[in-house]
Amino acid sequence: MTLRYIIAAGSLAAICSGPTFAAEPAKLRGEGSVSGTFSSPTGLAYDSGGGLYVTEWSANRVSHIDSNGVTRLVTDKVRSPSGIVVGPDETVYVASYSEGVVHRLRSDGVPEEFVSNLRTPAGLSIGRDGSLLIADRGLNQILRADASGSKQVLAQGLPTPVGVVEFADGTLVISNFAGGVVEVRADGVQRELTKRLGAPAVGIVADGSDAVLVPDYSGTSVWRITRSGGATVLIQDLQSPVAMARSKSGSELAVGNWGDGSVRRYRYGAAR
């Protein structure tokens, strides 16, 4: 299948379920792009049908691009939408950075408040138990929300967390916009994995059971960070990448660029 560049969004699925990528990161190929289409794409998320959601921070808009490239407006009623994620039951969650809430979108696109009393929620992901994880930059916390929207603090005292993934052993790996990617074990012990990125961004995704992929907003690259602290460049020649998502199959990556408004898609994994 030939991939096209499209207009759409990002986030996470069950973090530990995808395959470990075996090919050389340097051989990753871009499959197309649409420059200047989006207004500050900040969040991306694949659905189970291969469609892509995109949040546009500056336009207060969420769009969806289906697998045939057809784009539709989902909602323009979420202020400063940042992270977005599709849950196991295909429910779509969107963080409103400026309102301090996470919305759950109805099937008709109408946002309903799901988690409130946040400060500046940025990245969203789905935890190992199917719950919603929230990186709140203003609170310096990672929170878990259950099916009723009730919150639990998983980690705190972090330096501006904007993205999070959870591995099968309960370990969290967190991107901090002020610099640094950290690991927080289930027992609460924190460990810095790397400080080589200038501004680790919202779109952090898992790469197998021992690594994450993180866009660096301050630069032009997506990095692969291992849980042992290794750091290598995976994708280059981007424009202040912020958003990133991985398809449910694990074989595609989408990257949203703040600098030129493009969303780029790549094949990545054993199939390439």
Buried (B, 14 or more C-beta within 10 A) or exposed (E): EEBBBBBBBBBBBBBBEBEEBEEEBEEBEBBBBBBEBBBBBBBBBBBEEBBBBBBBBBBBBBBBBBEEBEBEEBBBBBBBBBBBBBBEEEBBBBBBBBBBBBBBBEEEBEBEEBBEEBEBBBBBBBBBEEBBBBBBBBBBBBBBBEEEBEBEEBBBEBBBBBBBBBBEEBBBBBBBBBBBBBBBBEEEEEEEBBEBBEBBBBBBBBBBBEBBBBBBBBBBBBBBBBBEEEBBBBBEEBBBBBBBBBBBBBBBBBBBBBBBBBBBBBBBBEEB
